[in-house]
């Protein structure tokens, strides 16, 4: 592919056309320092257009040159007859062959590439050539990221939200997904806890006919999130407890009653009383651990004391 070296006015470049932008970084301080010291080593790649030049790659370099006060810039110019696929290849390669792309950049690259093909096989082959994910399941998931609301995208970039959770937030009403993204920004909870919180909030919202935003902004939740003396783990635990209690009030009351009476039983080491799953069955499990007959005899004596304890009767009522 042939390029023509040229020197163009920055005002003749269309700075609003992000069609081929891959990179997410806006900070160009590093490039400003580099270019001011060593010059523009790799000229941006432009394409001729009807009015202004279209940027194919080099968005950050052009911005850095503008901050340096340059009026003109050395560029490589492509003919207007070049195909969209050729432009896409060059835009992606300029980034992916130099460094590992983040998830949003990968999503942008895959969406650009997907627009050039009509079938998955060709897309996968092109993705592999450009050092992009070539598994169709992963590819389709990652493609969705750049279609999500900006607030969710930013949380993915900052690793506050996993890809799986981000996609589930994207399926919600926009304001609901953004509200949950804001909550996770504060909590920085693990994947499983994020999933649990999303499920609980969604179910409460449907059950009580309350919006996700109003639920997140309840005084209880806001007080926990804004508490200055709680670390994130404690905040996450308290919010999960509040949501569980609100979603399953009977279950939470049964669990609270069980724990209170279990404490009164004063079970010694080696004896465990396990309630039925979700307190919905009638059968409790008593587990004994021992290593010899002497310990077993001690467990029998402890069991007699447990049987006489009024707390056991309250548990079994």
N, C-alpha and C positions, 0 to 999 in steps of 0.2 A: 504494500500500500504506500503510495507516494504522498509526501507532504511538502508544502512550500513554506520556506522560512520567510517571515515577514515581520515588520514592526508596525503595530497598529495603535491608534489612540484608544485609551481605556473607555472613552465615552462612546466609542463605536462598538463596544461589546455589550450584549444584552445581559445585564446582571440580574434580571428578574426571572430568567428562564432556567429553572432547576431540573429540566427534563432528564439530564444525565448525571445529576449529583448523586454520589455514593457516600461520601464522608459525612459524618455527623458533627465533627468538631468545629466550633465557631472561633475558638481562640487561635489567633495567628501570631502571637508574640514570638514563638520560637522561629517561625518562618521570617518574620520581620528582622530578627537578629541575624539569621543565616543569610538572607538576601542582601542585607545592608553590609555584611562582612565579605561574602564570597560572590555576590551577584546572583542572577537568576540562572542556575545551572540547568534546570529542566524546564524549558519554555512550555506554557500551557498549550493545549491542543484545541483549536477552534474550527468551526465549520462555517462556510459561507452561507448566508441566509438572505432573504429578500431585503431586509432593512439593516439589522445589526448582526454581528457575528454571534453564533451560538457556541456556548462553552461545552466541550465534550469532557475534558478533564483539566484540572488546575484551578478549581474554584477558590481554594484557600490561597494559592500562590497569587492569584489576581487580587484578592482582597488585601494581602500583605503589601503588594506593590502600591495599591491605592493608599494604604496607611503610611507608606514611605513618601507619598506625595508625587509619585511618578505620574506623568501624563500619557506616556507611551510605553509599550511593552513588547518584547520579542516574543513571537508565537510561532507555532507550527500550524499551517492552515490546510484543511482538507477541502476537497472539491465538494460542491453542493450535491453532486450526483451520488455521493457515498451512501450506502444503505444504512437503515436503522440498526441492523444486526452488527454491522462493522463498527458503528459508533458505540454500541452497547459493549461489544467485546473490549474496545480500547478503554472505555470508561471504567469497566470492572477491573481489567488487568492492571491499569494504572494504580489501583488501590490494593487488590487482593494478592498481587505478586510481590508487593513490598512489605506487607504486614498482615497480621490476622485481623479480619474484619469483625466488628462487634455484631450483635444480633440484628440491630436496626439496619446497619449497612448491608449485611447479608440479605436482609429482607428486601431492601431497595434493589440490590443487584439481581436477585431472583425474579422480582416483578418486572424489571426491565427486560430480562432475558425471556421470561414467559411470554411477553408481548410479541416476541419474534418467531414463536413456534406454534404449531397447531396440535402437536402430540407430545406426550410425556417422554417418549423415548429420545426424541431429538433434544428436548429440554435437559434431560438428565445427562446426556452425552456432552452437551455444551457446558453444563454446570461443572462437571468433572474436569473438563479441560481448563476451566477458569478457577480451579481450586475452591469450588463452592460445594455445599452438601449435595450428594447425588442419590440420596434415598428419597423416594417420592413422598413417603409419609412425613418425614422431617421437613422436606422441602415445602410441602403444602402448608405445614404449620408455621414455618418461619416466614413464608410469604405474607401471612396475615398481619404480621407485626406492624409494618409501615402503614397499614390501613386503620390501626387503632387510634383512639384519641391521643393527642400529644402528651397529656399528663401520664397516661399509661405507658407510652413509649419511653418517656424519661425515667420512669421507675424501673423499667426493664433494663435500660442502659446502666442505671445505678445499682442494679442487682438487688433492688428492694422487693421485686416481684419476679417469680419464676415465669418461664415461657408458658407453662400449663395454666397457671393462675391468670396471667395476662390475657390469654385467649378466652378464658371463661368470663373475665370482666368485659371483654370486647363484645360478648354476646348479649350483655345486659343493655338496658337503656343507658345512653351515653352518660347522663349525670350520675347514675347509680354506680357505674364502673369507675368513674373519676373519683367519686366520694370514697369508694373502697380503696382505690389506689392511694389516696391521701392518708387513709388510716394506716395502710401498710408502710407508708413512708415513715410514719412515727414509730411503728412497732418493730419493723424489720424482723418479722416472725419467720419461722421455718416454713418450708413448702407444705408439710402436712397440717400445720396450724393455720396457715393461710387458707387452705382448702376447707378446713373445718369451719373457720369464721365465715367464709363465703357461703357455705351450705346453711349454717345456722341463720345468718342474716337474711338470706333469700327465703328460707322457710318461714321465718317470723314475719317478714314483709308480706308474704302471701296469706298467712294465717290470720294476721291482725289487720290486713288492708292498710298497711302503713308503708310509706316510701322508704327505700334504702337510706336516702339522705337524712330523713327525719329520724330514723332509727339510730344512725351513727351519731347524730347530733343530740341525742337524749342527754339530759344532765349527767346521768350516771357514767355514760361512756366518755363524755367530754371531760368530766372531772378526773377520770382515770388517765386519759391521754395527756392531759395538761398538768398532771401532778408533778411537782418539781423534784420530789424525793424518791420517786419510784424508778427503778431501772426498767428497761424494755421487757425483760423476761417477766417481771412481776406484773407490768401493765397488761401484757398479753394474757397471762394466767387469769387475771381479774376480769378482763373483758370476756374471755372464753367462759368463765364461770357464770358471769351475768347473763350471757346469751343462752347458755344451756338452761339456766334457771328459768329464763323467760320462755324458751321454746318448750321445755319439758318440766313444768312446775311440779307435777306429781312425782316424777322420777327424782328430781332434785330434793324434794322434801323427804322422800323415802331414804335417799342416800344420806342425807343429813341426820335423820333419825337413827339410821343404822350405825353410822360412825360414832354418834354420841353414846349409844348403848354398848358398842364394841369396846369403847374406851373404858367403860365401867366394868367390863368383864375382866380387865387386867390380864389378858392372855400372856402367858409366859413364852419365851423363845421356844420354837419347835411346834407351836400350836397355831393354826390359822383357821378362821371361820370365813367362808366365802359365800356371799349371797347369790341368789339366782340371777342370771343375766337380766339387767335392766329392772330387777325386782319384780319380774312378771311371772315367775314360777313359784312353786311351793317348796322346792327342795333346796336346802342349804348344804354346803360341803364343808366337812371338818377335816383338816389335814394335820396329821401328826408326823413329826420327824424324830427319830431316835437311832442310837447306834448300838445300844445293848439293852439287856433285860432290866437293868437298873433304871435306865432312863425311861423305858416303857412303863415301869411301875410308877415312876414319878408323873408321867403323863396321865395315867389312870387316876391318880390322886387329884391331879389338877382338873380332870374332867368331872369328877364328883363335885368339886367346888363350883365349876361352871354351871353344872346342872342345878345347883341350889341358888345360883345368883339370879335375883329378880330381873336383871337386865336382859338375860336370855329369853325370858318369857315375853318381855316387851318387844324383842326383836322378832319373835316368832308369832306374835299376835296378828 
